[in-house]
């Protein structure tokens, strides 16, 4: 099981890319500095999702970054993913901890201090908090810097800031206490995903160094 590095967490979206283009873009992003990859497939059927998880999981193992699956616990288990990430509407963390292997990482979306604390107490390994900035991927109420700081003060597990994050604003959630940023379009839609990931990683690393 690979160590989880939360600094630059890529949440994938295939858009109109072919499978080959999709995997090439993720590979370029990893080489640019992505430290963890989550496969997010809202439209894929089970078999398609599973086969893509196998391919992406193999790539992540080759590149030595942790591989996560969004929502689909069955796919995560079948593909031997390092972790699974769930939302508040999915199976609760305490139920998942009863069925997941001990070594499988568990991430939970949290929008409040209470949700983050409940996730930690139930055995989550990290929480995803946001959206911090406007995003078309998942339009929800924005989380303020103060709310993020309150969540940071309330839990000990790593916090990932999500929602509308790019190289221009990634330092903001890190300064507020996030351990890393989760991005989608800033890398998946970039003309050069390698360069986009490299710039984002630089911003995050510099912000973390400043905070210390």
N, C-alpha and C positions, 0 to 999 in steps of 0.2 A: 504494500500500500504506500503510495507516494505521500510525502508531507504536503499538507495544504498551504499554499502561499496565496493569500488573498489580495495581493497588491493590485493586480490587473486581471479581472475576471471577465472573460468574454462570454456573453450570452448570444448564441448563434441564431441567425435567421437566414433562411435560404434565399428569400426574395425570388428573383428569376434566374438564379444561377443553376447551371447543371450540377449534378452531384460531384463531378470532377472539379469544376470551378469552385464549388463550395469548399471542398476539402483543400484545394490549393490555397484559397484565401485564408482559411483557418491556419494552415501550416505556416504561411507567410507571417500571420499575426503572432503566432507562437514564437517564431524566430525573431520577431521584433520586440518581444518582451512580455507577451501574455503569459500569466502564471497559472491560470486555471481556465477550463473551458466547460461551459454548460450547454448541452444540446437541448434546444427548445423547439419543439415541433407541435404546434397547436392543430394543424390540419392533417398530419400524416396518420395513416392507418397503422395498426399494430405491427404488421410484418415489415412495412417500409421503415417505420421508426426503429425497429429492432436492427435491421440491416444497416441503417445509417449509424446507429449507435455502435455497432461492431466496428465499422470502418473508422469512425471518429475516435473511438476508444483506443484502437490500435495505434492511430497517429499520436494521440496524447501520451500513450505509454512510451512510444518511440522517442518522443521529444521530452519526456520526463516532466510532464505537467499533469495535475490532477484532472480527472474527467468526471463530470457531473451530468445527471439527467434531470430534466425538469418534469415534475408532476408524476411521470409514469414509473412508479415503484417497480412494477413487473419488468419493464424494459431495463431499468437500472440493474436489477438483480440478474436478469438473463444475460446482459452484456458485461457483467462484472465491473460496473462503474465504481469509481472511488467514492462517489457521493450522489445523493438525490436531494433536490430542492423542491419544497412544496409551499403553497400559499395557504392563507387562512381558511379558504373554503375546501381544502383537501383534507385527507385523513390527519387527525391531530398528531403532534410530535410524539406524545406518549404512546399512542397506538403503533406508530411506525417503529419506535424503538423496540417494541416487543417482537416485531417480525423481521427487522433488518439485522444482518450480521453485525457483530459488535464493532468490526473495523470500518463499516460503511459510514461515511460522513453524512450528516444531516443538516441541511440548511432550511431555514424557515423565513418567509416574508413577514415583516413586522412593521406596523405603522404607528404603534404607540409604545410607551414604556411598559404597560401591562402585558402587551402581546410579546414583547422582547423578553421580559422576565419569565413569562410562562414557557416560552420556547426553550430558554436556557434551563429552567428547572425540569423540563421534560426530556432533556438530553440532547438538544440541538448543539451542533458544533459551530454554527455561525448564524447570523441573522442578516437578511437583506432589507435595508431601510430606504424608503423613498415613496414616490419620486421626489427628487430634490429639485429638478428643473423640468420644464415642459417637455413632454415627449409624446410622439404619436404611437409608440409601441404599446403603451398601456396607460391611457388617459385616466388619471386619478387625482385626488386632492394632493397638492404639493406639501411636502414635509419641510418645515422651517429649519434653519440652522440651529435654533434654540431647542427644537424638539429632538433633533439628532444628538445634540450635546446631552440632553436629558437621558436619552437611551444609552449613550456611551457611559454615563455615570452610573447607570442602573444595572449593567451586565458586564461580565468578565470575558465572554466569548467574542471572537472577532465580529466586526460590523462591516458589511459591504454597503456602500452608498450606491443607489441605483436611480435611473431616470434622467434622461437628457444630458448625460455627462459626456464631455469632450475635453480636449486638451486645454481649452480656454477656461474651463471652470472646475477641472478635476481637483485642483488644490483646495477649493473651498470646503468640501466635505472632509478631506483629510485634516485640515486645520481644526475642524469641529470635532474630530475624534474618530472618524472612520479609519479602518485598517486597510481599506482598499476600495476600488471603484469597480462597479459592474457596468459594462458598456455593450451596446448592440450596434446601432447604425454608425457610430463614430469610427468603427473599424470595418464592419461588414459592408458598408456602402462607400468606404473610402476608395479613392482612385488607386492608392497604394496601401494596402492593409499592413504591410511590413513597416512602412514609414509612420503610419498613423499609430500603430502599437508602440513603436519606439518612442515617439514623442509623448504619448500618454504615460508610458512607463517612466520616462524621465521626469515628467511633472509630478507624478505620484511619489517617486523616490526622493525628489528634492523637497517636497512638502513634508514627507515623513521625517527626513533628516532635520528640517527646520523645527518641527514639533518637538523633537527629542532635545 
